[in-house]
Amino acid sequence: MRELLRRHRIFFLVLTAAALALRLLFFWKLRFVEGDSLNYGEIARNLLQHRVYGFTDLEHQTVAPTLIRLPGYPLFMAAIWLVAGVEHYNAIMLVQIAIDVATCFLVAALALETTGSGRAARWAFTLCALCPFFANFAATPLTETPAFFFVALTFFCAAKACARQDSLRWWAGCGAAVAASILLRPDGGILLAALGGYFAVRLLRAPQKKRVFVAGTLVAVIALAPLLPWTIRNWRVFHVVQPLAPRYANDPDEAVFYGYFHWTKTWMIDYVSIESFYWPVPGQEVDTEELPARACDTPDQCRRTLELFDAYNDANMRISPELDAQFEALARERQTAHPFRYYVELPLARVVNIWLRPRTEMLPLDSHWWDYKQYPWDAKIGLALGAINLFYVFCGVMGALTRRVRLAALMLGWIVLRTAFLGTLEAPESRYVLECFPVLIVFAAAWLAGRRDQA
């Protein structure tokens, strides 16, 4: 990579400047600090000011411990605020911009390592540097930007390890990158699952099974080790075994409305429905006029569904155990009547949605951006972003089909596992699939490069 940078220094200087300019443009004009960003920030602030990993309880004027978020990102924020000052979100975003530019170099290095092509590495750097989705999240205090970096680092270390006859030093680095990914988001564990499958296949084929076994064990131990103190802390504070974050982001003493969530899973596929019916409940009134036709199958189901929401709204936007049980009964009825739709059609629809959406969630666009008559400017931006996203996906698929990338099976296995997992969630946000883009860009770069060449 150093030789490539030396030979093409003007190219990399110009593209680095473009990458910085794009990300700073998002920072100045389109930065987004709401929702989960503030939740992470509150945990980080309480860590620094009260030495408690938790949320402020305004009613009792205390800080209540929590386990709904893994500690990676709050610790990242707290470390920056130690220097920049508490609640200095601009500092978080500026650091993320630096990390995102570093990710561009790391993805280029991964492309060079897995294709042997300097041309592919330059394409990878270009696609990363000019990616509006990466730039958007660099200007948003969320886990995505560091997650992109550690995904790229995981596969770069794996590629280096394989190229050096299972170098344990590089496999240790791979395990550390996976550990960081898991501490940022619980679905980072899918990286470890993909690596586990890779090592299992190699154990069946490799003549030196001992070295492969040692390498795989080393990756697993290092990746999982940081979860031990977190699990012990959760046991001591909450008396529960919780090595990751809970499925529904709830503390042990908080109610979970399984029936309602199950009902949403029988029809929910798109981001607009998440905004209208998943996040607001409980606590906010919902507009049943926004329910799509697929939310009920018969006139009787439609009537019962409307009655349930009338009861919810009348109860000050709360879900009682009885109301939750009625949602559960409705969900089971729909699931039993249409099992193929529940287990196959809806997950596939969610997968298509998260991969092909234009990724406008963190932009000041209406969630119904496609309504050209009502939101003409939003529609143009949404269509443009959709075309850019489609370009990345198309090039990535073509690159995967060319078979020009070493470790393709490992990287594709991870993409497939992550995509399949997201398809099982009732409310998958399209940003969750962006963690696949560092790898997708490597495949896209391999296809755009067209052939192998020397760095």
C-alpha positions in Angstrom: 0.0 0.0 0.0 2.9 2.4 0.7 4.2 1.9 -2.8 0.8 2.5 -4.2 0.5 5.8 -2.3 3.9 6.8 -3.4 3.3 6.1 -7.1 -0.1 7.8 -7.1 0.3 10.5 -4.5 -1.5 13.2 -6.5 -4.5 10.9 -6.9 -4.7 10.1 -3.2 -4.2 13.7 -2.2 -7.0 14.9 -4.5 -9.4 12.2 -3.4 -8.5 12.7 0.3 -9.3 16.4 -0.1 -12.6 15.5 -1.8 -13.4 13.0 1.0 -12.8 15.6 3.7 -14.8 18.3 1.8 -17.8 16.0 1.3 -17.8 15.0 5.0 -17.3 18.6 6.2 -20.2 19.7 4.0 -22.4 17.2 5.7 -21.1 18.4 9.1 -21.8 22.0 8.4 -25.1 21.7 6.6 -26.7 18.3 7.5 -25.4 17.1 10.8 -28.0 15.1 12.8 -27.9 14.9 16.6 -31.2 13.4 17.8 -32.7 10.1 19.1 -30.0 7.5 19.8 -27.2 10.0 19.5 -28.6 11.7 22.6 -29.1 8.4 24.4 -25.5 7.5 23.9 -24.5 11.0 24.9 -26.4 10.8 28.1 -24.7 7.6 29.1 -21.3 9.1 28.3 -22.1 12.3 30.3 -23.2 10.3 33.3 -20.0 8.1 33.1 -17.9 11.3 33.2 -19.9 13.2 35.8 -21.3 10.5 38.1 -19.2 7.4 37.3 -22.4 5.6 36.5 -23.2 3.8 33.2 -26.9 4.9 33.0 -29.6 7.4 32.3 -30.7 10.3 34.4 -33.8 9.7 36.5 -35.3 13.2 36.6 -38.1 12.1 39.0 -35.7 10.9 41.7 -32.8 13.1 40.7 -30.5 10.1 40.4 -28.7 8.2 37.7 -30.2 4.8 37.1 -27.8 2.1 35.7 -28.7 0.6 32.3 -27.7 -2.2 30.0 -29.7 -1.3 26.9 -26.6 -0.2 25.0 -23.2 -1.9 24.8 -20.4 0.2 26.3 -18.2 0.7 23.1 -19.7 3.9 21.7 -20.5 5.7 25.1 -16.8 5.0 26.1 -15.7 6.4 22.7 -17.8 9.6 23.3 -16.6 9.9 26.9 -12.9 9.7 25.8 -13.4 12.5 23.3 -15.3 14.6 25.9 -12.6 14.3 28.4 -10.5 16.4 26.0 -13.1 18.5 24.2 -15.7 19.0 27.0 -18.9 17.2 27.9 -21.7 17.2 25.4 -19.3 18.6 22.7 -21.1 16.7 19.9 -19.2 18.6 17.2 -16.0 17.1 18.5 -17.5 13.6 18.2 -18.4 14.2 14.6 -15.0 15.7 13.7 -13.3 12.7 15.1 -15.6 10.5 13.1 -14.8 12.4 10.0 -11.1 11.5 10.6 -12.0 7.9 11.2 -14.1 7.8 8.1 -11.3 9.1 5.9 -9.0 6.5 7.5 -11.6 3.9 6.6 -11.2 4.9 2.9 -7.5 4.0 3.1 -8.2 0.8 5.0 -10.8 -0.3 2.4 -8.3 0.5 -0.4 -5.7 -1.6 1.4 -8.2 -4.5 1.7 -8.9 -4.3 -2.0 -5.2 -4.3 -2.8 -4.6 -7.3 -0.4 -7.5 -9.4 -1.8 -7.2 -8.6 -5.5 -3.5 -7.8 -6.0 -4.6 -4.9 -8.1 -3.5 -1.3 -7.6 -6.3 -0.2 -10.0 -8.9 -1.9 -7.8 -7.4 -0.3 -4.7 -7.7 3.1 -6.3 -11.3 2.4 -7.3 -12.1 1.3 -3.7 -10.6 4.5 -2.4 -12.7 6.5 -4.8 -15.9 4.7 -4.0 -15.3 5.2 -0.3 -14.2 8.8 -0.5 -17.2 9.9 -2.5 -19.8 7.7 -0.8 -22.6 10.1 0.5 -23.8 7.4 2.9 -20.5 7.2 4.7 -20.2 11.0 4.8 -23.8 11.3 6.1 -23.1 9.0 9.1 -19.7 10.7 9.8 -21.8 13.8 10.6 -24.1 11.8 12.9 -23.1 10.6 16.4 -24.0 7.0 16.0 -22.1 3.7 15.9 -22.0 3.4 12.1 -18.8 5.3 11.4 -16.5 3.3 13.8 -18.4 0.2 12.8 -17.4 0.7 9.2 -13.8 1.1 10.2 -13.7 -2.1 12.3 -15.5 -4.2 9.7 -12.8 -3.2 7.2 -10.1 -3.8 9.7 -11.5 -7.3 10.5 -11.2 -8.4 6.9 -7.9 -6.7 6.3 -6.3 -8.5 9.2 -7.9 -11.8 8.0 -6.5 -11.3 4.5 -3.1 -10.4 5.9 -3.1 -13.5 8.2 -4.1 -15.8 5.3 -1.4 -14.4 3.0 1.2 -15.1 5.7 0.4 -18.7 6.4 -2.0 -18.0 9.3 0.1 -15.4 11.0 -1.2 -15.5 14.6 -0.2 -11.8 15.0 -2.6 -10.8 12.2 -5.3 -13.2 13.5 -5.0 -11.6 16.9 -5.6 -8.2 15.2 -8.6 -9.7 13.5 -10.0 -10.8 16.9 -9.4 -7.4 18.4 -11.3 -5.7 15.5 -14.2 -8.1 16.0 -14.2 -7.4 19.7 -14.5 -3.6 19.0 -17.3 -4.3 16.5 -19.3 -6.3 19.1 -18.7 -3.6 21.8 -20.2 -1.1 19.4 -23.3 -3.1 18.4 -24.5 -6.6 19.4 -24.9 -7.6 15.7 -21.1 -7.2 15.4 -21.2 -10.8 16.6 -22.2 -11.8 13.1 -18.6 -11.1 12.1 -17.4 -13.8 14.6 -20.1 -16.2 13.3 -18.8 -15.7 9.7 -15.2 -16.3 10.8 -16.3 -19.3 12.7 -17.8 -20.8 9.6 -14.7 -20.0 7.7 -12.4 -21.7 10.2 -14.8 -24.7 10.3 -14.5 -25.2 6.6 -10.7 -24.8 6.7 -10.4 -27.4 9.4 -12.1 -29.9 7.1 -9.7 -29.1 4.3 -6.4 -27.9 5.7 -3.5 -30.4 6.1 -2.2 -28.4 9.2 -5.3 -28.5 11.2 -3.6 -27.6 14.5 -2.5 -24.2 13.2 -6.0 -23.4 11.9 -7.6 -24.5 15.2 -5.2 -22.3 17.2 -5.9 -19.3 14.9 -9.6 -19.8 15.2 -9.5 -20.2 19.0 -7.3 -17.1 19.3 -9.8 -15.0 17.3 -12.7 -16.2 19.3 -11.0 -15.7 22.7 -9.9 -12.2 21.9 -13.2 -11.2 20.3 -15.3 -12.4 23.3 -12.9 -11.4 26.1 -14.2 -7.8 26.5 -17.7 -9.1 27.0 -16.7 -10.8 30.3 -16.4 -7.7 32.4 -19.6 -6.3 30.8 -21.4 -9.5 31.6 -20.1 -9.5 35.2 -21.2 -5.9 35.6 -24.7 -6.7 34.4 -25.0 -9.7 36.8 -23.8 -7.6 39.8 -26.1 -4.7 39.0 -29.2 -6.4 37.5 -28.7 -10.0 38.5 -29.2 -11.1 34.9 -26.9 -12.9 32.4 -26.7 -10.4 29.6 -23.4 -10.4 27.6 -24.9 -8.3 24.8 -27.7 -5.7 24.6 -31.3 -7.0 25.0 -33.2 -7.7 21.8 -35.8 -4.9 22.6 -33.3 -2.5 24.2 -35.0 -2.8 27.6 -33.7 -2.8 31.1 -34.7 -5.8 33.3 -37.4 -3.8 35.1 -39.0 -2.4 31.9 -42.0 -4.0 30.3 -41.7 -5.4 26.8 -44.7 -5.6 24.6 -44.1 -8.9 22.9 -47.6 -9.2 21.5 -47.5 -5.8 19.8 -44.0 -6.4 18.4 -45.1 -9.8 17.1 -48.1 -8.1 15.4 -45.9 -5.6 13.7 -43.7 -8.4 12.4 -46.7 -9.9 10.5 -46.7 -6.9 8.1 -43.9 -4.4 8.7 -41.3 -4.1 6.0 -40.6 -0.4 5.4 -39.0 2.6 7.2 -42.2 4.7 7.1 -44.0 2.1 9.1 -41.2 2.0 11.6 -41.5 5.7 12.1 -45.3 5.6 12.4 -46.0 2.4 14.3 -42.8 0.9 15.9 -41.0 3.8 17.5 -44.0 5.8 18.8 -45.5 2.9 20.7 -46.0 3.2 23.6 -46.2 6.9 24.5 -47.4 8.6 21.4 -50.7 8.6 19.5 -50.7 6.8 16.2 -52.6 7.6 13.1 -54.3 4.5 11.9 -54.9 6.1 8.5 -51.2 5.3 7.8 -51.7 1.6 8.3 -50.9 -0.2 5.0 -53.4 -2.6 3.5 -51.1 -5.6 4.3 -51.6 -4.9 8.0 -54.9 -6.8 7.9 -56.3 -9.6 5.7 -60.0 -9.4 6.3 -62.6 -6.8 7.2 -63.0 -8.4 10.6 -59.2 -8.1 11.2 -59.3 -4.4 10.1 -62.1 -3.7 12.5 -60.3 -5.4 15.4 -57.1 -3.7 14.6 -58.7 -0.3 14.7 -60.5 -1.1 17.9 -57.1 -2.1 19.5 -55.6 1.3 18.5 -58.7 3.1 19.7 -58.2 1.4 23.1 -54.5 2.3 23.1 -55.1 6.0 22.3 -57.9 6.1 24.9 -55.6 4.6 27.6 -53.2 7.6 27.2 -51.0 5.8 24.7 -50.2 2.9 27.0 -50.3 -0.9 26.4 -51.8 -2.9 29.2 -51.0 -6.6 29.5 -54.6 -7.3 28.3 -54.2 -5.1 25.2 -50.8 -6.7 24.5 -52.4 -10.1 24.7 -55.0 -9.1 22.1 -52.3 -7.9 19.8 -50.6 -11.3 20.3 -53.8 -13.2 19.5 -54.1 -11.1 16.3 -50.5 -11.8 15.4 -50.8 -15.5 15.9 -54.0 -15.6 13.8 -52.2 -13.8 10.9 -49.0 -15.9 11.3 -51.0 -19.2 11.3 -53.1 -18.2 8.3 -50.1 -17.2 6.2 -47.0 -19.0 7.3 -45.2 -18.6 4.0 -45.8 -14.9 4.0 -44.5 -14.6 7.6 -41.4 -16.8 7.2 -40.4 -16.1 3.6 -42.2 -13.2 1.8 -41.9 -10.6 4.6 -38.2 -11.3 5.4 -37.4 -11.1 1.7 -39.3 -7.9 1.4 -37.4 -6.4 4.3 -34.1 -7.5 2.7 -35.0 -5.9 -0.6 -36.1 -2.7 1.3 -32.9 -2.3 3.4 -30.6 -2.9 0.4 -32.3 -0.7 -2.1 -33.6 2.2 0.0 -32.0 5.6 -0.8 -30.9 5.9 2.8 -32.5 9.3 3.6 -33.2 8.6 7.3 -30.6 10.9 8.7 -31.3 13.7 6.2 -33.9 16.5 6.6 -36.3 14.9 4.1 -39.8 13.8 4.7 -40.2 10.0 5.3 -42.7 10.1 2.4 -40.1 11.6 0.1 -41.4 9.7 -3.0 -44.6 11.7 -3.0 -43.4 14.1 -5.8 -46.5 16.3 -5.8 -46.2 17.1 -2.1 -42.4 16.9 -1.7 -40.9 17.6 -5.2 -37.4 18.5 -3.8 -37.3 15.6 -1.4 -38.3 13.3 -4.2 -35.5 14.4 -6.4 -32.9 14.0 -3.7 -34.4 10.6 -2.7 -34.3 9.4 -6.3 -30.7 10.6 -6.8 -29.6 8.8 -3.6 -31.5 5.7 -4.7 -29.6 5.7 -8.0 -26.3 6.1 -6.2 -27.1 3.2 -3.8 -28.2 1.0 -6.8 -24.9 1.8 -8.5 -22.9 0.6 -5.5 -25.0 -2.5 -5.1 -24.9 -3.4 -8.8 -21.2 -3.0 -9.0 -20.7 -5.0 -5.8 -22.9 -7.9 -7.1 -21.0 -7.9 -10.4 -17.7 -8.0 -8.6 -18.8 -10.9 -6.5 -19.7 -12.8 -9.7 -16.3 -12.2 -11.3 -14.4 -14.3 -8.6 -11.5 -12.0 -8.6 -11.4 -11.4 -4.9 -9.5 -13.6 -2.4 -11.4 -14.5 0.7 -14.6 -13.9 -1.2 -16.3 -16.8 0.5 -15.6 -15.3 3.9 -16.7 -11.8 3.0 -19.8 -13.0 1.1 -20.7 -15.4 3.9 -20.7 -12.4 6.3 -22.9 -10.3 4.0 -25.4 -13.2 3.6 -25.5 -13.9 7.4 -26.0 -10.3 8.2 -28.6 -9.8 5.6 -30.5 -12.9 6.7 -30.4 -11.8 10.3 -31.8 -8.3 9.4 -34.6 -9.9 7.5 -35.8 -11.6 10.7 -36.2 -8.3 12.5 -39.6 -6.7 12.4 -38.1 -3.2 12.1 -34.8 -3.3 10.3 -33.5 0.2 9.5 -31.7 0.4 6.2 -28.6 1.9 8.0 -28.0 -1.5 9.5 -26.9 -3.0 6.1 -24.4 -0.1 5.5 -21.9 -2.1 7.6 -21.7 -4.4 4.6 -20.5 -1.5 2.3 -16.8 -1.7 3.1 -16.8 -5.2 1.8 -19.3 -4.4 -1.0 -17.0 -1.7 -2.2 -14.1 -4.1 -2.5 -16.2 -6.3 -4.8 -17.3 -3.3 -6.7 -13.8 -2.1 -7.1 -12.6 -5.5 -8.4 -15.3 -5.3 -11.1 -14.6 -1.7 -12.1 -10.9 -2.3 -12.2 -11.6 -5.0 -14.8 -8.4 -7.0 -14.5 -5.6 -7.8 -12.2 -2.5 -5.6 -12.3 0.5 -4.8 -10.2 0.4 -2.2 -7.4 
